[in-house]
Amino acid sequence: MSRPTLAYARPTTDAFVTSPLGTWQVALDRLELDVVRLEHHLDHGRELRNDVWDAPDNAGPLPAALRERAEALHARQLACLERLASSIGATVRQHDLATAVTRVSPGAHGLPLYVDIAV
C-alpha cells in the first residue's frame, strides 16, 4: 500500500523556496501539518506536538493563488478551536463534579469507607 502524499507537496529547490509563492506554500504546509496533528489529537486523544511557527520573513503578502488554500486552512483552525473549547469545557465540568463528590465523600473527611466485620 502506498503512503498518501500531501495535496500541496512542492519541490524544495532553493529557487522555489525563496520565491514568495514557494515561501508561502511552505509556511502553509507547516500550518497544515499542525492542524492535522491537532485534528488527530482531538479524534484519537494522542499526544499533541506542534512546531513553533512564525510568519515568513520578507515573503510579502500572501499570493492570490494561495488565498483559497489559506482560507480553507483558517476554517479548519477555527473548527479545531471550537472543538478544543468544547473539550476544555467538558474537562472543567468533570473536574468540578469530581471536586464536589470528593467534598461530600466520607473518605474526604478521614472517615472509614468500609468496615471489615471478619476481624
Sequence and secondary structure as in RCSB ss.txt:
>XXXX:A:sequence
MSRPTLAYARPTTDAFVTSPLGTWQVALDRLELDVVRLEHHLDHGRELRNDVWDAPDNAGPLPAALRERAEALHA
RQLACLERLASSIGATVRQHDLATAVTRVSPGAHGLPLYVDIAV
>XXXX:A:secstr
      TT     HHHHHSHHHHHHHHHHHHHHHHHHHHHHHHH            TT  S  GGGHHHHHHHHH
HHHHHHHHHHHHHHHHHHHHHHHHHHHHHSGGGGT  S   TT 
